[in-house]
Amino acid sequence: QVQLVESGGGLEQAGGTLRLSCAAPGRIFESATMAWFRQGPGKEREFVAGVSISGLRKMYGDSAKDRFTISRDNAKNSVHLQMISLKLDDTAVYFCAGRRGSGISRLEGEYEYWGQGTQVTVSS
């Protein structure tokens, strides 16, 4: 069951920029903390970034610090991840996730709603 829908992934050169988007049904989005996770080959799924319902609070994983920016548009029920200065180890499937209520979490198990993922591949 597709709950969230990601887009914007693709092939990009190291040092380049990609912008990921996530569309959510209003009934989910309006009361959900949203986040991005990623899973690279042979790696655990890791927290990338999260944003509160209001958009006022944000949290980033170590790999995203100073390079990625999460944002949400509450009028359009969408979440975005702006990624700059891409590195080879940013290659992963990126997942949009949501959890009912407030509170950003780094834990995968705290999120109820998920997209199917979008592939990001960074090349040299």
Summary of the structure (lengths in Angstrom):
residues: 124
radius of gyration: 13.3
end to end distance: 35.6
largest distance: 41.2
contacts: 388
relative contact order: 0.33
helix: 10%
strand: 50%
